[in-house]
């Protein structure tokens, strides 16, 4: 039993030792082998590799893929005309030489990103100081980004190379600071309100003009209609008078009697009406039978 346990323990120790000596490098990474804190070897190809067990040798990994660095702050920059602007940018970069990168930058990607962020921002500040806001918004933006990329490459490939390559530098947004943007929006709003008020005033004046013209046409139409009505009424009255004249001209006494009855009807239209007149007046001539109208009426009967 003791012998079996010894063999099993030995195998476990051997397996543990063997596993500590083997490591796998992914196709997306560099494998850096350290020997007592010094870089012993850099593995660039993917696959299974061997090293001495710790603490004699250790391994760390660095990303070899294309990395993206986005702007992390929103501090304003001054243009050539002293306008404060805020820009958003990003940089595409990768680690090309792990040994130089570890010696001059750091042990991981974050170290390079932090230092690269400072370099890119300084380059943007220097280039934007030479240009106007119009240049940032025109086709000259391409020249600005190319100049920034060139300055960044001069730094990372200078006396102490970083072991990185900067593939692209791009501006995603260029805008005024919030205070200036708010002022611009207020001016735009005031201008839109002025235009709206001008359109309302023009519309109100046009509306008054249309209403005045409609009222004039209405008055003219009513006047023409009234004139035409009066004309027709006059013609009707004349025709009625002519017909009455012709009718009453055939028998004048009956005409006098008929008109007297109309006069009595108009005078005594209500029971409460009271008239004070001389009985001998010509007005009651028909009622007294003194006229010839009753005779004429009797003769007609």
C-alpha positions as CSV (number, residue, x, y, z in Angstrom):
1,X,0.0,0.0,0.0
2,X,2.8,2.4,0.9
3,X,4.5,1.6,-2.4
4,X,1.2,2.2,-4.4
5,X,0.7,5.5,-2.6
6,X,4.2,6.6,-3.2
7,X,3.8,5.9,-6.9
8,X,0.5,7.7,-7.1
9,X,2.0,10.7,-5.3
10,X,5.0,10.8,-7.6
11,X,2.7,10.7,-10.6
12,X,0.7,13.6,-9.3
13,X,3.8,15.6,-8.6
14,X,5.1,14.8,-12.0
15,X,1.9,15.8,-13.7
16,X,1.8,19.1,-11.7
17,X,5.4,19.8,-12.6
18,X,4.7,19.0,-16.3
19,X,1.6,21.2,-16.4
20,X,3.6,24.1,-14.9
21,X,6.1,23.7,-17.7
22,X,3.6,23.8,-20.5
23,X,1.6,26.8,-21.8
24,X,-0.5,27.5,-24.8
25,X,-0.2,30.7,-26.9
26,X,-3.5,31.8,-28.6
27,X,-3.4,33.2,-32.1
28,X,-4.6,36.5,-30.8
29,X,-1.7,36.9,-28.3
30,X,2.0,37.2,-27.8
31,X,3.5,34.9,-25.1
32,X,6.3,36.5,-23.1
33,X,8.5,34.2,-21.1
34,X,10.3,35.8,-18.1
35,X,13.3,34.3,-16.3
36,X,13.9,35.8,-12.9
37,X,12.2,39.0,-14.0
38,X,14.0,39.3,-17.3
39,X,12.4,38.7,-20.7
40,X,13.8,35.4,-21.9
41,X,11.7,34.7,-25.0
42,X,8.7,36.1,-26.9
43,X,6.4,33.6,-28.6
44,X,4.7,35.0,-31.6
45,X,3.3,31.9,-33.1
46,X,0.3,30.1,-31.6
47,X,0.6,26.6,-30.2
48,X,1.9,24.5,-27.3
49,X,5.2,25.6,-25.7
50,X,7.4,24.7,-22.8
51,X,9.3,26.6,-20.1
52,X,11.0,26.0,-16.8
53,X,8.6,25.7,-13.9
54,X,8.1,28.6,-11.5
55,X,9.8,30.5,-10.0
56,X,12.6,29.9,-12.6
57,X,10.4,31.0,-15.5
58,X,7.0,32.6,-15.8
59,X,4.8,33.6,-18.8
60,X,2.5,36.5,-19.5
61,X,0.3,37.4,-22.5
62,X,-0.1,40.6,-24.5
63,X,-2.9,41.2,-27.0
64,X,-1.6,41.3,-30.6
65,X,-5.0,42.3,-32.2
66,X,-5.9,45.7,-33.6
67,X,-7.0,47.8,-30.5
68,X,-9.2,50.8,-30.3
69,X,-8.6,53.8,-28.1
70,X,-11.5,56.3,-27.6
71,X,-11.1,59.8,-26.2
72,X,-11.7,59.7,-22.5
73,X,-12.1,63.3,-21.6
74,X,-14.1,66.3,-22.9
75,X,-11.7,69.1,-22.1
76,X,-12.1,72.0,-24.6
77,X,-9.4,73.0,-27.0
78,X,-8.7,76.4,-28.5
79,X,-8.8,77.0,-32.3
80,X,-6.8,79.6,-34.2
81,X,-9.5,82.2,-33.6
82,X,-9.6,81.3,-29.9
83,X,-12.9,79.4,-30.0
84,X,-13.3,76.7,-27.4
85,X,-14.3,73.4,-29.1
86,X,-14.7,69.8,-27.9
87,X,-13.7,66.9,-30.1
88,X,-14.2,63.2,-29.8
89,X,-11.7,60.9,-31.5
90,X,-10.5,57.4,-31.7
91,X,-7.2,55.7,-32.5
92,X,-6.6,52.2,-34.0
93,X,-3.3,50.8,-32.8
94,X,-1.5,47.5,-32.2
95,X,1.5,46.1,-30.3
96,X,4.2,45.0,-32.8
97,X,7.2,44.4,-30.6
98,X,6.4,43.0,-27.2
99,X,10.0,43.4,-25.8
100,X,10.2,47.1,-26.6
101,X,6.6,47.6,-25.4
102,X,7.3,46.0,-22.0
103,X,10.6,47.9,-21.6
104,X,9.4,51.3,-22.5
105,X,5.6,51.3,-21.9
106,X,4.3,48.6,-19.5
107,X,3.2,45.1,-18.9
108,X,-0.3,45.3,-20.3
109,X,-2.4,47.0,-22.9
110,X,-3.9,49.6,-20.5
111,X,-0.4,51.1,-19.9
112,X,0.0,51.7,-23.6
113,X,-3.6,53.1,-23.9
114,X,-3.1,55.6,-21.1
115,X,0.2,56.9,-22.5
116,X,-1.1,56.9,-26.1
117,X,-4.2,58.9,-24.9
118,X,-1.9,61.7,-23.6
119,X,0.2,61.8,-26.8
120,X,-2.8,61.9,-29.1
121,X,-4.5,64.6,-27.1
122,X,-1.4,66.8,-27.1
123,X,-1.1,66.3,-30.9
124,X,-4.7,67.2,-31.4
125,X,-4.3,70.3,-29.3
126,X,-1.2,71.4,-31.2
127,X,-2.9,70.9,-34.6
128,X,-6.2,72.5,-33.7
129,X,-4.4,75.6,-32.4
130,X,-3.3,76.1,-36.0
131,X,-6.7,75.7,-37.6
132,X,-10.1,77.4,-37.5
133,X,-13.5,76.0,-36.7
134,X,-14.3,76.1,-40.4
135,X,-11.3,73.8,-41.1
136,X,-12.7,71.3,-38.5
137,X,-16.0,71.2,-40.3
138,X,-14.6,71.1,-43.9
139,X,-12.5,68.7,-46.0
140,X,-9.4,70.1,-44.2
141,X,-10.3,67.8,-41.4
142,X,-8.6,64.9,-43.2
143,X,-5.3,66.9,-43.3
144,X,-5.7,67.5,-39.6
145,X,-6.1,63.8,-38.8
146,X,-3.2,62.9,-41.0
147,X,-1.0,65.5,-39.2
148,X,-2.0,64.1,-35.8
149,X,-1.2,60.6,-36.9
150,X,2.2,61.7,-38.1
151,X,3.0,63.4,-34.8
152,X,1.9,60.4,-32.8
153,X,4.0,58.1,-34.9
154,X,7.1,60.3,-34.4
155,X,6.6,59.9,-30.6
156,X,6.0,56.2,-30.5
157,X,8.8,55.4,-33.0
158,X,11.3,58.0,-31.5
159,X,14.4,57.5,-29.5
160,X,12.7,55.0,-27.2
161,X,10.3,53.1,-29.5
162,X,7.1,51.9,-27.9
163,X,6.9,48.8,-30.0
164,X,3.5,49.8,-31.3
165,X,2.0,50.9,-34.6
166,X,-0.7,53.5,-35.0
167,X,-2.9,52.5,-37.9
168,X,-5.5,55.3,-38.0
169,X,-6.6,58.5,-36.2
170,X,-10.2,59.7,-36.6
171,X,-12.4,62.6,-35.4
172,X,-15.9,61.4,-34.7
173,X,-17.3,64.7,-33.4
174,X,-16.3,68.4,-33.3
175,X,-18.5,70.8,-31.4
176,X,-18.5,74.0,-29.4
177,X,-18.4,73.8,-25.6
178,X,-21.8,73.6,-23.9
179,X,-22.0,77.4,-23.1
180,X,-21.3,78.4,-26.7
181,X,-23.6,75.7,-28.0
182,X,-26.4,76.9,-25.7
183,X,-25.8,80.5,-26.9
184,X,-25.9,79.4,-30.5
185,X,-29.2,77.5,-29.9
186,X,-30.7,80.6,-28.2
187,X,-29.7,82.7,-31.2
188,X,-31.2,80.1,-33.6
189,X,-34.4,80.0,-31.5
190,X,-34.6,83.8,-31.5
191,X,-34.1,83.9,-35.2
192,X,-36.8,81.3,-35.8
193,X,-39.2,83.2,-33.5
194,X,-38.5,86.4,-35.4
195,X,-39.3,84.7,-38.7
196,X,-42.4,83.1,-37.2
197,X,-43.6,86.4,-35.9
198,X,-42.9,88.0,-39.2
199,X,-44.9,85.3,-41.0
200,X,-47.8,85.7,-38.5
201,X,-47.8,89.5,-39.0
202,X,-47.8,89.0,-42.8
203,X,-50.6,86.4,-42.5
204,X,-52.6,88.7,-40.2
205,X,-52.3,91.6,-42.6
206,X,-53.2,89.4,-45.5
207,X,-56.2,88.1,-43.5
208,X,-57.4,91.6,-42.8
209,X,-57.0,92.5,-46.4
210,X,-59.1,89.4,-47.5
211,X,-61.7,90.1,-44.8
212,X,-62.0,93.8,-45.9
213,X,-62.4,92.7,-49.5
214,X,-65.0,90.2,-48.6
215,X,-66.9,92.8,-46.5
216,X,-66.8,95.2,-49.4
217,X,-68.0,92.6,-51.8
218,X,-70.8,91.7,-49.3
219,X,-71.9,95.3,-49.0
220,X,-71.8,95.7,-52.8
221,X,-73.8,92.5,-53.2
222,X,-76.4,93.6,-50.6
223,X,-76.7,97.1,-52.1
224,X,-77.1,95.6,-55.6
225,X,-79.7,93.1,-54.3
226,X,-81.6,95.9,-52.4
227,X,-81.6,98.1,-55.5
228,X,-82.8,95.3,-57.6
229,X,-85.5,94.4,-55.0
230,X,-86.6,98.0,-54.8
231,X,-86.8,98.2,-58.6
232,X,-88.9,95.0,-58.7
233,X,-91.0,96.3,-55.9
234,X,-91.6,99.6,-57.7
235,X,-92.5,97.8,-60.8
236,X,-94.9,95.6,-58.9
237,X,-96.5,98.5,-57.1
238,X,-96.8,100.3,-60.5
239,X,-98.4,97.2,-62.0
240,X,-100.7,96.8,-59.0
241,X,-101.7,100.5,-59.2
242,X,-102.4,100.1,-62.9
243,X,-104.5,97.0,-62.3
244,X,-106.4,98.7,-59.5
245,X,-106.8,101.7,-61.7
246,X,-108.2,99.7,-64.5
247,X,-110.4,97.7,-62.2
248,X,-111.7,100.7,-60.3
249,X,-112.0,102.8,-63.4
250,X,-114.8,100.5,-64.6
251,X,-116.9,101.5,-61.5
252,X,-115.7,104.6,-59.7
253,X,-118.5,104.5,-57.1
254,X,-117.6,100.9,-56.1
255,X,-114.0,101.9,-55.9
256,X,-114.8,104.7,-53.5
257,X,-116.9,102.3,-51.4
258,X,-114.1,99.6,-51.3
259,X,-111.5,102.1,-50.3
260,X,-113.8,103.5,-47.6
261,X,-114.2,100.0,-46.2
262,X,-110.4,99.6,-46.2
263,X,-110.1,102.8,-44.3
264,X,-112.7,101.7,-41.7
265,X,-110.9,98.4,-41.3
266,X,-107.6,100.1,-40.7
267,X,-109.1,102.6,-38.3
268,X,-111.0,100.0,-36.1
269,X,-108.4,97.2,-36.1
270,X,-108.7,96.8,-32.3
271,X,-111.7,96.8,-30.0
272,X,-110.0,99.3,-27.7
273,X,-109.6,101.9,-30.5
274,X,-111.5,105.1,-29.8
275,X,-112.0,107.9,-32.4
276,X,-113.5,111.3,-31.8
277,X,-114.9,112.7,-35.0
278,X,-117.7,114.8,-36.3
279,X,-120.5,112.5,-37.5
280,X,-121.1,114.8,-40.3
281,X,-117.6,114.2,-41.6
282,X,-117.1,112.8,-45.0
283,X,-115.3,109.8,-43.4
284,X,-118.6,108.3,-42.3
285,X,-120.4,109.1,-45.5
286,X,-120.6,105.5,-46.6
287,X,-121.8,104.3,-43.2
288,X,-124.5,106.9,-43.2
289,X,-125.6,105.6,-46.6
290,X,-125.3,109.0,-48.0
291,X,-123.0,108.0,-50.7
292,X,-123.8,106.4,-54.0
293,X,-121.7,103.3,-53.2
294,X,-124.5,101.4,-51.5
295,X,-126.8,102.1,-54.3
296,X,-124.3,100.9,-56.7
297,X,-123.8,97.8,-54.5
298,X,-127.6,97.3,-54.4
299,X,-127.9,97.6,-58.1
300,X,-125.2,95.0,-58.5
301,X,-127.1,92.7,-56.3
